[in-house]
Amino acid sequence: MASITIEIQDEQLQKLQELASSQGLSPEKLLKTSLNTLLNSPETKMTRAMDYVLEKSAELYRRLE
């Protein structure tokens, strides 16, 4: 099995931990489940989700500059 490492802001980590906790999951399990859902959904939904993530990431990067 492969692994991947990403960098996220402290605020994002806190939100991820809170969301995972509210679902009774670890942050890792929540991310794995979310990724599986994303990858197994029809391509149009996946494309919209990727566009949304890319748009939000671009916004965050602009704020960091």
C-alpha positions in Angstrom: 0.0 0.0 0.0 1.3 3.5 -0.8 1.1 6.5 1.4 0.8 10.2 0.7 1.7 13.2 2.7 0.1 16.6 2.4 0.6 19.9 4.2 -2.5 21.7 5.6 -2.9 24.7 7.7 -3.4 24.4 11.4 -6.9 25.7 11.1 -7.7 23.0 8.6 -6.3 20.3 10.8 -8.4 21.5 13.7 -11.5 21.4 11.6 -10.6 18.0 10.2 -10.1 16.7 13.7 -13.4 18.1 14.9 -15.3 16.7 12.0 -13.8 13.3 12.3 -14.4 13.3 16.1 -18.1 14.2 15.5 -18.4 11.2 13.2 -16.6 8.9 15.6 -13.7 8.5 13.2 -10.0 9.2 13.2 -9.0 12.0 10.8 -7.1 9.4 8.7 -10.2 7.2 8.4 -12.4 10.2 7.5 -10.0 11.2 4.7 -9.8 7.7 3.4 -13.6 7.4 3.3 -13.9 10.8 1.7 -11.3 9.8 -0.9 -13.1 6.5 -1.7 -16.4 8.4 -2.1 -14.8 10.9 -4.4 -13.0 8.3 -6.5 -16.0 6.0 -6.8 -18.6 8.7 -7.7 -19.6 9.5 -11.3 -16.9 11.5 -13.0 -19.1 14.7 -13.2 -19.3 14.8 -9.4 -15.6 14.1 -9.0 -14.8 16.8 -11.5 -17.0 19.3 -9.6 -15.4 18.3 -6.3 -11.9 18.7 -7.8 -12.7 22.1 -9.2 -14.0 23.2 -5.8 -10.9 22.0 -4.0 -8.6 23.6 -6.6 -10.5 26.9 -6.3 -10.4 26.9 -2.5 -6.7 26.0 -2.6 -6.0 28.8 -5.0 -7.8 31.2 -2.6 -5.7 29.9 0.3 -2.5 30.3 -1.6 -3.4 33.9 -2.6 -4.0 34.7 1.1 -0.5 33.3 2.0 1.3 35.5 -0.5 
